[in-house]
Amino acid sequence: MLLNPAESYIEKEHALRTKGNQISVIFRYNSAMLPHTLSRRSFLAFSAMFPCALSVRAAKPIPVGLELYSVRDELKKDPEGTVRAVAHMGYQGVEFYAPYFEWSENQTKQMRKLLDDLGIRCFSTHNGSSYLSAENTSRARDMNLILGSKYVVMASADPKPGLDGWKTVADTLNLAADQLESSGLKVGYHNHQREFIPVENQRPIEILAKNTKPSIMLQLDVGTCLEAGSDPVAWIRTNPGRIRSLHLKDWSPEPAKGFTVLFGEGAAEWKNIFEAAESAGGVEYYLIEQEGSRFTELDTARRCLQSFQLIHSA
């Protein structure tokens, strides 16, 4: 039967009774169609479909933000204007990097107000290793709470040579987690190439994964993982539930291109990476990151987001 397009769909509640149990079910039908009594067989068929419908409705898309290092020159010139431009492109969040730590409390509160006004979030912050030291953890806590961040990420480390140096980094992360988790904040670690290059026949990233609390996020930088010759999909699947965010940075093996390729132009197999991240990694948000390109910083960020939307939804 063809329905009149002008007729709107409305919600009706029907009480369905079965053997003394009353179940209220909301379902939609066209206002021109009369409600009818469901048979027991129809009700059972509807009930079998209902959990599936709920699970589909409950599935939420993974939000995508921008690591603001991607627009670092613009951010220096006009922090608020740059964040506003990023939000208007369609990004759902941001990750601030190290310079945020020098803001005053008032600057931090003003930035949080702007984020709220724009309807976007600060998913996480990138921090120098010293920011997560015992003497600086309280400041990191206060600033991240103001910004509404969930993760305080150590952006890099410069340990002493050998595996023991990386175990010390793991100890620092665990201590920071002990201090921050009571405030509702989580700690993370962000890799570069060096974490995937073996030291004494073992990759430092494996030392960090093994010697840190499961609550500590292992934020995967895809591009540097590839450059080091490692497989990001295998790494994600080896650490289920801990790859809760990814830096979606592409990389080309062509020396003249390297990290200057836009998202989707390099060697990363993004569909496989997304599947692994969402089925096993426990990903909560994605972050576009760009070292630089043939376009301006803001145009680069816009183009990368458009490519992400096309590739991720395909």
C-alpha positions in Angstrom: 0.0 0.0 0.0 1.4 3.4 -0.9 1.2 5.9 1.9 0.5 9.6 1.5 3.8 11.4 1.9 2.0 14.2 3.8 0.9 11.8 6.5 3.3 11.9 9.4 4.5 9.0 11.5 3.5 9.1 15.1 4.3 7.1 18.2 1.6 5.0 19.9 1.9 2.9 23.0 0.3 -0.5 23.0 -0.1 -2.6 26.1 0.5 -6.2 25.1 -0.6 -8.8 27.5 0.6 -12.3 27.6 -0.2 -14.8 30.4 -0.7 -12.2 33.0 2.4 -10.2 32.2 1.9 -6.7 30.8 4.6 -5.3 28.5 4.4 -1.8 27.2 5.9 -1.5 23.7 6.4 1.7 21.8 6.3 1.4 18.0 5.7 3.7 15.1 3.0 3.4 12.5 1.4 5.8 10.0 -1.4 8.0 11.4 -3.6 6.8 8.6 -3.3 3.2 9.6 -5.5 1.9 12.4 -3.8 0.1 15.3 -4.6 -3.6 15.5 -4.3 -6.2 18.1 -1.1 -8.3 17.7 -1.5 -12.1 17.7 0.6 -14.1 20.1 2.7 -15.3 17.1 3.2 -11.7 15.9 4.1 -10.6 19.4 6.7 -13.3 19.8 8.2 -12.4 16.4 8.3 -8.8 17.4 9.9 -9.7 20.7 12.7 -11.7 19.0 13.5 -8.7 16.9 13.5 -6.2 19.7 16.9 -6.9 21.3 18.5 -6.6 17.9 16.8 -3.3 17.3 18.0 -2.0 20.6 21.6 -3.1 19.9 21.6 -1.3 16.6 20.2 1.8 18.1 22.8 1.6 21.0 25.7 1.4 18.6 27.3 4.8 18.5 29.7 6.1 15.9 33.3 6.7 17.1 33.8 10.5 17.4 36.7 12.0 15.5 38.8 14.9 16.7 41.9 16.8 15.7 45.3 16.7 17.4 46.0 20.4 17.4 49.6 20.0 16.7 48.3 19.7 13.1 47.5 23.4 13.2 50.2 24.5 15.5 51.2 27.7 13.7 47.6 28.8 13.5 47.1 27.9 17.1 50.0 30.1 18.2 48.5 33.1 16.3 44.9 32.7 17.4 44.1 29.8 19.8 40.4 30.5 20.1 39.9 31.3 16.4 41.7 28.2 15.4 39.6 25.9 17.7 36.5 27.6 16.4 37.6 26.9 12.8 38.3 23.3 13.6 34.8 22.9 15.1 33.2 24.5 12.1 34.9 21.9 9.8 32.9 19.2 11.7 35.4 17.8 14.1 33.8 16.6 17.3 36.7 17.2 19.6 40.3 18.1 20.0 43.5 17.1 21.7 45.6 19.9 23.1 49.4 19.5 23.1 52.2 20.6 25.4 51.8 24.4 25.2 48.5 24.2 27.0 50.3 23.4 30.2 51.6 27.0 30.3 48.1 28.6 30.3 46.8 30.4 33.3 43.7 29.1 35.1 41.7 31.8 33.5 42.9 31.0 30.0 42.0 27.4 30.6 38.5 28.2 31.8 38.0 30.5 28.8 39.0 27.7 26.4 36.6 25.3 28.2 33.8 27.8 27.7 34.6 28.0 24.0 34.5 24.3 23.7 31.2 24.1 25.4 29.8 26.9 23.3 30.9 25.1 20.1 29.5 21.8 21.3 32.9 19.9 21.1 35.1 18.2 23.6 38.7 18.0 24.7 39.2 14.3 24.5 42.7 14.3 25.8 45.9 16.3 26.2 49.5 15.5 25.1 52.0 16.1 27.8 55.8 16.1 28.1 57.1 13.4 30.4 57.9 15.9 33.1 54.2 17.0 33.3 53.4 13.5 34.7 56.2 13.7 37.3 55.2 13.7 41.0 55.7 17.5 41.3 53.6 18.3 38.3 50.8 15.8 38.4 48.5 18.1 40.5 48.7 20.9 37.9 48.0 18.4 35.1 45.0 17.1 37.0 43.6 20.6 37.6 44.0 21.8 34.0 42.6 18.6 32.5 39.6 18.7 34.8 38.9 22.3 33.7 39.2 21.4 30.1 36.9 18.4 30.5 39.6 16.0 29.3 39.4 12.3 30.0 43.0 11.2 29.2 46.3 12.7 30.2 48.7 11.3 27.6 52.5 11.2 27.9 53.4 12.3 24.4 56.9 10.8 24.4 59.7 9.7 26.6 63.5 9.8 26.6 64.5 7.0 28.9 67.9 5.8 29.9 69.4 3.2 27.5 68.2 -0.4 27.7 65.0 -2.0 28.7 65.3 -0.9 32.3 64.9 2.7 31.1 61.6 1.8 29.6 60.5 0.0 32.8 61.2 3.3 34.6 58.8 5.0 32.1 56.2 2.4 32.9 56.7 3.1 36.7 56.1 6.8 36.0 52.9 6.1 34.2 51.6 3.8 36.9 52.4 6.3 39.6 50.6 9.1 37.6 47.6 6.8 37.2 47.5 6.2 40.9 47.4 9.9 41.5 44.9 10.9 38.7 42.4 8.1 38.6 40.8 9.1 41.9 39.8 12.4 40.1 38.2 10.6 37.2 41.2 11.1 34.8 43.0 8.3 32.9 46.6 8.1 31.9 47.9 7.2 28.4 51.1 6.8 26.4 51.7 7.8 22.8 54.2 6.0 20.7 56.6 7.2 18.1 59.0 5.1 15.9 61.4 4.3 18.7 58.9 2.3 20.8 58.5 -0.2 17.9 62.2 -0.6 17.3 63.7 -3.6 19.3 66.0 -2.9 22.2 67.8 -6.0 23.5 65.5 -8.1 21.2 62.3 -6.6 22.6 60.3 -3.7 21.5 59.9 -0.9 24.1 56.2 -0.7 23.4 55.9 -4.3 24.6 57.7 -3.4 27.8 55.3 -0.5 28.4 52.2 -2.7 27.7 53.4 -5.5 30.0 54.5 -3.3 32.9 51.6 -0.7 33.0 48.2 -1.0 34.5 45.4 -2.1 32.2 43.7 1.2 32.8 46.5 3.0 31.0 45.7 3.7 27.4 48.1 2.8 24.7 47.4 5.6 22.2 48.5 4.3 18.8 50.2 6.6 16.3 49.6 4.7 13.1 52.1 6.4 10.9 55.1 6.0 13.1 54.2 2.4 13.7 54.2 1.8 10.0 57.5 3.7 9.5 59.1 1.5 12.1 58.1 -1.6 10.1 55.4 -2.8 12.5 51.8 -3.9 11.8 49.2 -1.6 13.5 46.4 -4.2 13.1 48.5 -6.9 14.8 49.4 -4.5 17.6 45.8 -3.6 18.2 44.7 -7.2 18.4 47.6 -8.1 20.7 46.3 -5.5 23.2 42.5 -5.8 23.3 40.8 -3.0 25.1 43.9 -0.8 25.5 44.0 1.0 22.2 41.3 3.5 23.2 42.4 6.2 20.8 44.4 6.4 17.6 46.3 9.1 15.8 45.2 8.7 12.3 48.4 9.8 10.7 49.3 8.3 7.3 52.7 7.6 6.0 54.3 6.9 2.6 57.5 4.9 2.1 58.5 7.3 -0.6 61.3 9.4 1.0 60.0 12.6 -0.6 56.6 12.1 0.9 56.8 10.5 4.3 54.4 12.1 6.7 53.4 14.9 4.3 50.7 12.7 2.6 47.1 13.4 3.6 45.0 10.9 5.4 44.2 8.1 2.9 47.1 8.8 0.5 49.7 6.7 2.3 50.4 3.1 3.1 48.0 2.6 6.0 45.2 0.1 5.4 42.6 2.1 7.1 39.6 -0.2 6.8 41.5 -3.0 8.5 42.7 -0.7 11.2 39.3 0.7 11.9 37.8 -2.9 12.0 40.5 -4.0 14.5 40.2 -0.8 16.6 36.4 -1.1 16.9 36.1 -4.9 17.3 39.1 -5.5 19.6 41.0 -2.3 20.5 38.3 -0.7 22.5 38.7 2.6 20.6 36.7 5.5 22.1 37.8 8.3 19.8 39.9 8.9 16.7 42.3 11.8 16.2 43.4 13.1 12.9 47.1 14.2 13.0 49.2 15.8 10.3 52.8 16.8 10.3 52.4 19.1 7.3 51.3 18.9 3.7 51.2 20.7 0.4 48.2 22.7 1.7 47.8 25.2 4.5 47.3 23.8 8.0 43.6 24.5 8.2 42.9 23.3 4.6 44.9 20.1 5.4 42.8 19.5 8.5 39.6 20.0 6.5 40.7 17.7 3.7 41.8 14.9 6.1 38.4 15.0 7.8 36.6 14.7 4.5 38.8 11.7 3.5 38.2 10.1 6.9 34.5 10.4 6.6 34.5 8.8 3.1 36.8 6.0 4.0 35.4 5.2 7.5 31.8 5.1 6.2 32.6 3.1 3.0 
